Amino acid sequence: MDRRDIYIEQIAGALSAARRPRLTALLDQLEPGDIIYAHKIDRVGRSTLDLLTIVERVRAKNAKLVSISDGIDTGSGVVAEVFLAVLGAVASYERALISERTRNSLNVLKARGVQLGRPRKITPAMVRQVKTLHVDPELSVAEVCSSLGISRTSYYTALRQPN
């Protein structure tokens, strides 16, 4: 096997096949008799519908998809197709559960008052300084930013902060 025949995609998240350039390229270049080997079937399609659409595109080119870990071979008939649909549905359900747990955990953290995300660069004291210096007609925005060590974006963000 030639290294050019190996397609690796490292896109995270639940993107459909249409938004995965390496998978799209692979499907476009399939020829009759080709076999696509995937480590796990849930890595091929991000939803049951997406997975079945991909399998249909593979079959339309008289090729087949083999999942090494799951023992699925799309060229082996109706039983494989049913198993594929069930496995795809389970994988989709699992992703939904993970997403729900993540949302719930974030809501619990927010309720506890935990600051999520990147720490703020501008402290409340700096916001007060920006607002005080902003009203001085002799100081330009660039001078205030330079003296406080902040960017123009941070300067204007500070001005929008409530008192």
Contacts in CASP RR format, 6 or more apart in sequence:
PFRMAT RR
TARGET T0000
AUTHOR 0000-0000-0000
METHOD contacts of the structure
MODEL  1
MDRRDIYIEQIAGALSAARRPRLTALLDQLEPGDIIYAHKIDRVGRSTLD
LLTIVERVRAKNAKLVSISDGIDTGSGVVAEVFLAVLGAVASYERALISE
RTRNSLNVLKARGVQLGRPRKITPAMVRQVKTLHVDPELSVAEVCSSLGI
SRTSYYTALRQPN
7 22 0 8 1.000
7 23 0 8 1.000
7 25 0 8 1.000
7 26 0 8 1.000
8 22 0 8 1.000
9 20 0 8 1.000
9 21 0 8 1.000
9 22 0 8 1.000
9 23 0 8 1.000
11 19 0 8 1.000
11 20 0 8 1.000
13 46 0 8 1.000
14 46 0 8 1.000
14 47 0 8 1.000
14 95 0 8 1.000
15 46 0 8 1.000
16 46 0 8 1.000
16 47 0 8 1.000
16 50 0 8 1.000
17 23 0 8 1.000
17 24 0 8 1.000
17 27 0 8 1.000
17 45 0 8 1.000
17 46 0 8 1.000
17 50 0 8 1.000
17 53 0 8 1.000
17 54 0 8 1.000
18 24 0 8 1.000
23 44 0 8 1.000
23 54 0 8 1.000
26 36 0 8 1.000
27 54 0 8 1.000
27 57 0 8 1.000
27 58 0 8 1.000
27 61 0 8 1.000
30 36 0 8 1.000
30 57 0 8 1.000
30 58 0 8 1.000
30 61 0 8 1.000
30 63 0 8 1.000
31 61 0 8 1.000
31 63 0 8 1.000
32 61 0 8 1.000
32 62 0 8 1.000
32 63 0 8 1.000
33 62 0 8 1.000
33 63 0 8 1.000
33 64 0 8 1.000
34 61 0 8 1.000
34 63 0 8 1.000
34 64 0 8 1.000
35 63 0 8 1.000
35 64 0 8 1.000
35 65 0 8 1.000
35 66 0 8 1.000
36 44 0 8 1.000
36 58 0 8 1.000
36 63 0 8 1.000
36 64 0 8 1.000
36 65 0 8 1.000
36 66 0 8 1.000
37 66 0 8 1.000
37 68 0 8 1.000
38 44 0 8 1.000
38 65 0 8 1.000
38 66 0 8 1.000
38 67 0 8 1.000
38 68 0 8 1.000
39 67 0 8 1.000
39 68 0 8 1.000
39 69 0 8 1.000
40 67 0 8 1.000
40 68 0 8 1.000
40 69 0 8 1.000
40 70 0 8 1.000
41 51 0 8 1.000
41 67 0 8 1.000
41 70 0 8 1.000
41 72 0 8 1.000
41 84 0 8 1.000
41 87 0 8 1.000
41 88 0 8 1.000
41 91 0 8 1.000
42 87 0 8 1.000
42 88 0 8 1.000
42 91 0 8 1.000
42 94 0 8 1.000
44 51 0 8 1.000
44 54 0 8 1.000
44 65 0 8 1.000
44 67 0 8 1.000
45 51 0 8 1.000
45 54 0 8 1.000
45 88 0 8 1.000
46 92 0 8 1.000
46 95 0 8 1.000
47 88 0 8 1.000
47 92 0 8 1.000
48 85 0 8 1.000
48 88 0 8 1.000
48 89 0 8 1.000
48 91 0 8 1.000
48 92 0 8 1.000
51 84 0 8 1.000
51 88 0 8 1.000
51 91 0 8 1.000
52 84 0 8 1.000
52 85 0 8 1.000
54 65 0 8 1.000
55 65 0 8 1.000
55 74 0 8 1.000
55 81 0 8 1.000
55 84 0 8 1.000
58 64 0 8 1.000
58 65 0 8 1.000
58 74 0 8 1.000
59 74 0 8 1.000
59 75 0 8 1.000
64 73 0 8 1.000
64 74 0 8 1.000
64 75 0 8 1.000
65 72 0 8 1.000
65 73 0 8 1.000
65 74 0 8 1.000
66 72 0 8 1.000
66 73 0 8 1.000
66 74 0 8 1.000
67 73 0 8 1.000
70 87 0 8 1.000
72 80 0 8 1.000
72 83 0 8 1.000
72 84 0 8 1.000
72 87 0 8 1.000
73 80 0 8 1.000
74 80 0 8 1.000
74 81 0 8 1.000
74 84 0 8 1.000
106 116 0 8 1.000
109 116 0 8 1.000
110 116 0 8 1.000
121 150 0 8 1.000
121 154 0 8 1.000
122 130 0 8 1.000
122 150 0 8 1.000
122 154 0 8 1.000
122 157 0 8 1.000
122 158 0 8 1.000
122 161 0 8 1.000
126 148 0 8 1.000
126 150 0 8 1.000
126 158 0 8 1.000
127 158 0 8 1.000
127 161 0 8 1.000
129 148 0 8 1.000
130 144 0 8 1.000
130 148 0 8 1.000
130 150 0 8 1.000
130 155 0 8 1.000
130 158 0 8 1.000
130 159 0 8 1.000
131 158 0 8 1.000
131 159 0 8 1.000
131 163 0 8 1.000
133 139 0 8 1.000
133 144 0 8 1.000
133 147 0 8 1.000
133 148 0 8 1.000
134 144 0 8 1.000
134 159 0 8 1.000
141 152 0 8 1.000
141 155 0 8 1.000
142 152 0 8 1.000
144 155 0 8 1.000
145 151 0 8 1.000
145 152 0 8 1.000
145 154 0 8 1.000
145 155 0 8 1.000
148 155 0 8 1.000
150 158 0 8 1.000
END
